[in-house]
Amino acid sequence: MAQPMYTGQVRTVGESMARSTTEAQAFKIFMDEPVELGGQNGAPSPLDFILAAHAGYQSLTATIHVKGDVTQEQLAHLLREVETRCPVSDNLAHATPIHLSMVPAV
């Protein structure tokens, strides 16, 4: 079995029913809901983060503008490399199994 290239780990603390803070690596990510959903609109909502990550759309179209003197053959090769290597495209194009568990807090 191949070793994972990267394993992410986050820690989320709910500050209220609508606001949370997530620590990911050395970063803090704040999430809140708009006022009409019980939040204070103090940060992007979880839905905003999903949309920013391009999840849940029925289709996506991306156009990459390449500056420089390149041939169509070079552009085609580059496009194949991007399609092969882009982790975001891979995660969106292929289902990622999700395994949830719940344990009591200590």
C-alpha positions as CSV (number, residue, x, y, z in Angstrom):
1,M,0.0,0.0,0.0
2,A,1.4,3.4,-0.9
3,Q,2.3,5.8,1.9
4,P,0.3,9.0,2.1
5,M,2.1,12.1,0.8
6,Y,0.5,14.2,3.4
7,T,-1.8,13.6,6.3
8,G,-3.8,16.6,7.5
9,Q,-5.0,17.1,11.0
10,V,-7.2,19.8,12.3
11,R,-8.7,20.7,15.7
12,T,-12.0,22.5,15.8
13,V,-13.5,24.2,18.9
14,G,-17.1,25.2,18.8
15,E,-17.5,28.6,20.5
16,S,-21.3,28.7,20.0
17,M,-23.8,26.9,17.8
18,A,-22.7,29.1,14.9
19,R,-19.1,30.0,15.5
20,S,-16.0,27.8,15.6
21,T,-12.2,28.1,15.4
22,T,-10.2,25.4,13.6
23,E,-6.5,25.0,14.0
24,A,-4.8,23.6,10.9
25,Q,-1.0,23.5,11.0
26,A,0.1,26.9,12.2
27,F,-3.1,28.6,11.0
28,K,-6.4,29.5,12.7
29,I,-9.5,29.3,10.6
30,F,-12.5,31.1,11.9
31,M,-16.1,30.2,10.8
32,D,-19.4,31.8,11.7
33,E,-22.8,31.9,10.2
34,P,-24.7,34.9,8.9
35,V,-27.1,36.7,11.3
36,E,-30.1,35.1,9.7
37,L,-28.7,31.6,10.6
38,G,-28.0,32.5,14.2
39,G,-24.4,33.7,13.8
40,Q,-22.8,37.1,14.0
41,N,-21.4,37.1,10.5
42,G,-17.9,37.5,11.9
43,A,-16.2,35.1,9.5
44,P,-17.0,33.1,6.4
45,S,-19.5,30.3,6.9
46,P,-18.7,26.6,6.5
47,L,-20.6,26.8,3.2
48,D,-18.4,29.7,2.1
49,F,-15.3,27.5,2.7
50,I,-16.9,24.6,0.7
51,L,-17.6,27.0,-2.2
52,A,-14.1,28.4,-2.0
53,A,-12.8,24.8,-2.2
54,H,-15.0,24.2,-5.2
55,A,-17.0,21.3,-3.6
56,G,-20.6,20.4,-4.5
57,Y,-20.9,22.0,-7.9
58,Q,-22.5,20.1,-10.8
59,S,-19.6,21.1,-13.1
60,L,-16.5,23.2,-13.0
61,T,-14.7,25.0,-15.8
62,A,-11.2,26.3,-15.3
63,T,-9.2,28.3,-17.8
64,I,-5.5,28.7,-17.3
65,H,-3.9,31.6,-19.1
66,V,-0.3,30.8,-20.0
67,K,2.0,33.7,-20.8
68,G,4.9,33.1,-23.1
69,D,5.8,31.7,-26.5
70,V,4.5,28.2,-26.4
71,T,3.2,25.8,-29.0
72,Q,-0.2,24.0,-28.9
73,E,1.7,20.8,-28.3
74,Q,3.4,22.3,-25.3
75,L,0.1,23.5,-24.0
76,A,-1.5,20.1,-24.5
77,H,1.4,18.5,-22.6
78,L,1.2,21.0,-19.8
79,L,-2.6,20.4,-19.5
80,R,-2.1,16.7,-19.2
81,E,0.4,17.2,-16.4
82,V,-1.9,19.5,-14.6
83,E,-4.8,17.1,-14.9
84,T,-2.5,14.2,-13.7
85,R,-0.9,16.0,-10.7
86,C,-3.5,18.5,-9.3
87,P,-4.7,17.2,-5.9
88,V,-7.7,19.5,-6.0
89,S,-8.9,18.1,-9.3
90,D,-8.2,14.6,-8.1
91,N,-10.3,15.0,-4.9
92,L,-13.2,16.6,-6.9
93,A,-13.1,14.0,-9.7
94,H,-12.8,10.9,-7.5
95,A,-14.8,10.0,-4.5
96,T,-12.8,10.1,-1.3
97,P,-14.0,7.6,1.3
98,I,-14.9,9.3,4.6
99,H,-14.8,7.3,7.9
100,L,-16.3,9.1,10.9
101,S,-16.0,8.1,14.5
102,M,-17.1,9.6,17.7
103,V,-15.3,9.2,21.1
104,P,-16.0,10.7,24.5
105,A,-13.9,13.8,25.4
106,V,-11.3,13.3,28.1
